[in-house]
Amino acid sequence: MKIKLLCILCLMFALNVLSSTASGFELRGFVLDNTNETAEIGFGLDLPDASIVRSALDDGDELELTCRAELHRMRSYMWDERIGSGTYICNMSKDMLKGSYVFQFSDEKIVLDKIAKKSMQQIFNSIRIPLCSWDNILPGKKYSVSLEITLKISDVPGWIKSTLFFWSWNLIDPVYYEMQFDY
């Protein structure tokens, strides 16, 4: 009887952990562009359920949205050659005294009174990540652009991370996209 109860409790815990992460981001307009002789990718992000971010921030968590992009020259008989990479980071928190939500980027800060799906779409509508000089892209070659998007809790102390090494601190499961093209 005790073993059955223990098995049921473990199963309930596992289902709770699995259901605590949301479905991923939806990508809009994933393009590679030549801007001022720089190869950069542009895209927009939609979060199907903004309440996940809002509830985590309301609980006092600090979140970090990270978008990592890499540009590779594809080769037949060798590993692909990485010719450029870039990172986009947005730190999110809640000012508990004012009750406002803070989105901190490398070059700007956006403060919102409330978080809704529409406000999240406006914030992440046009993301640009510079990768490398356009001179690195040679005509007649095949290339691939990869993008990894993560949203994780960033204010977890190191001793908790190392103690609970098996625990995922991702608020939303990481999402991977890849685009291949000939130039």
C-alpha positions in Angstrom: 0.0 0.0 0.0 2.8 2.4 0.9 4.6 1.6 -2.4 1.5 2.4 -4.4 1.0 5.7 -2.6 4.6 6.6 -3.2 4.3 5.7 -6.9 1.2 7.9 -7.2 2.9 10.8 -5.5 5.9 10.5 -7.7 3.7 10.4 -10.8 1.8 13.4 -9.7 5.0 15.3 -9.1 6.4 14.3 -12.5 3.2 15.4 -14.3 3.3 18.7 -12.4 6.9 19.4 -13.4 6.1 18.5 -17.1 3.1 20.7 -17.2 4.8 23.7 -15.6 6.6 24.7 -18.8 4.6 26.2 -21.7 4.7 25.7 -25.3 7.4 27.7 -27.0 7.6 30.9 -28.9 6.2 31.4 -32.3 8.6 32.9 -34.8 7.5 35.5 -37.4 9.4 36.8 -40.4 12.8 35.0 -40.0 15.0 36.7 -42.5 18.7 37.2 -43.3 19.4 40.8 -44.4 22.3 42.9 -45.6 22.3 46.1 -43.5 25.2 48.5 -43.9 27.4 45.7 -45.2 26.6 43.6 -42.1 24.8 40.2 -42.3 22.1 40.2 -39.7 18.9 38.2 -39.0 15.6 39.8 -38.2 12.5 38.2 -36.7 9.6 38.8 -34.4 8.5 36.6 -31.4 5.0 35.8 -30.3 4.3 34.2 -26.9 1.1 32.3 -27.0 0.4 32.7 -23.3 1.8 36.0 -21.7 0.3 35.0 -18.3 3.3 32.6 -17.8 5.7 35.5 -17.9 3.4 37.8 -15.9 2.9 35.2 -13.1 6.7 34.5 -12.9 7.4 38.2 -12.6 4.6 38.7 -10.1 6.2 35.9 -7.9 9.4 38.0 -7.9 11.5 36.0 -10.4 13.9 37.7 -12.7 13.7 36.3 -16.3 16.2 36.4 -19.1 15.2 36.0 -22.8 18.2 35.0 -24.8 18.3 34.6 -28.6 21.6 33.1 -30.0 22.2 33.1 -33.7 25.0 31.5 -35.8 25.8 31.7 -39.4 27.6 28.6 -40.9 29.1 27.9 -44.3 28.1 24.4 -45.2 30.8 22.0 -46.4 30.5 18.5 -47.9 33.3 16.6 -46.4 34.2 18.7 -43.3 32.3 20.2 -40.4 30.5 23.4 -41.3 32.5 26.5 -40.8 31.0 29.1 -38.4 31.5 32.6 -39.9 29.4 34.7 -37.6 27.3 34.7 -34.4 25.4 37.1 -32.3 23.3 37.3 -29.1 20.2 39.3 -28.1 19.4 39.5 -24.4 16.3 40.9 -22.6 16.2 40.9 -18.8 12.7 41.1 -17.3 11.8 41.9 -13.8 9.0 43.6 -11.7 9.4 46.7 -9.7 7.5 45.5 -6.6 7.1 49.1 -5.2 5.7 50.6 -8.3 4.0 47.5 -9.6 5.5 47.9 -13.1 7.2 45.5 -15.3 10.7 46.3 -16.5 12.2 45.0 -19.8 15.9 45.8 -19.9 17.7 45.6 -23.3 21.4 46.4 -24.0 20.5 49.8 -25.3 17.1 50.7 -23.9 14.6 50.1 -21.0 10.9 49.6 -21.4 8.5 49.9 -18.4 4.9 48.6 -18.6 2.1 48.9 -16.2 0.7 45.5 -17.2 1.6 42.6 -19.4 -0.7 41.3 -22.1 -0.2 39.4 -25.3 -0.4 42.5 -27.4 2.2 44.4 -25.3 4.6 41.4 -25.6 4.1 41.3 -29.4 5.0 45.0 -29.5 8.1 44.6 -27.5 9.4 41.6 -29.4 8.0 42.6 -32.8 11.3 43.4 -34.5 14.5 41.8 -33.2 17.7 42.3 -35.1 20.9 40.3 -34.4 24.1 41.3 -36.3 26.2 38.2 -37.3 29.2 39.2 -39.4 30.5 41.4 -42.2 28.7 40.7 -45.5 32.1 40.2 -47.1 32.3 36.8 -45.3 29.4 35.5 -47.4 30.9 34.2 -50.6 28.8 33.7 -53.8 28.2 30.1 -54.9 28.2 28.6 -51.4 25.6 27.1 -49.2 24.9 28.6 -45.8 22.7 27.9 -42.7 21.5 30.2 -40.1 20.5 28.8 -36.7 18.6 30.4 -33.9 18.1 29.3 -30.3 15.6 31.0 -28.1 15.5 30.5 -24.3 13.5 32.0 -21.5 14.8 31.1 -18.1 14.7 32.2 -14.5 18.0 34.1 -14.0 18.1 35.0 -10.3 18.6 31.4 -9.0 21.6 31.3 -6.6 24.6 29.2 -7.7 24.4 26.8 -4.8 20.8 26.0 -5.6 21.7 25.4 -9.3 24.5 23.0 -8.3 22.4 21.2 -5.7 19.4 20.8 -8.0 21.5 20.2 -11.1 18.7 18.0 -12.6 16.1 20.8 -12.4 15.4 22.9 -15.4 15.3 26.7 -14.8 13.7 27.3 -18.2 10.3 29.0 -17.9 9.6 27.9 -21.5 11.3 25.1 -23.3 14.2 26.2 -25.6 13.2 26.6 -29.2 15.5 26.0 -32.2 15.1 27.2 -35.8 17.3 26.8 -38.8 17.2 28.2 -42.3 19.5 27.0 -45.2 20.2 29.1 -48.3 22.4 29.4 -51.4 24.1 32.6 -52.2 
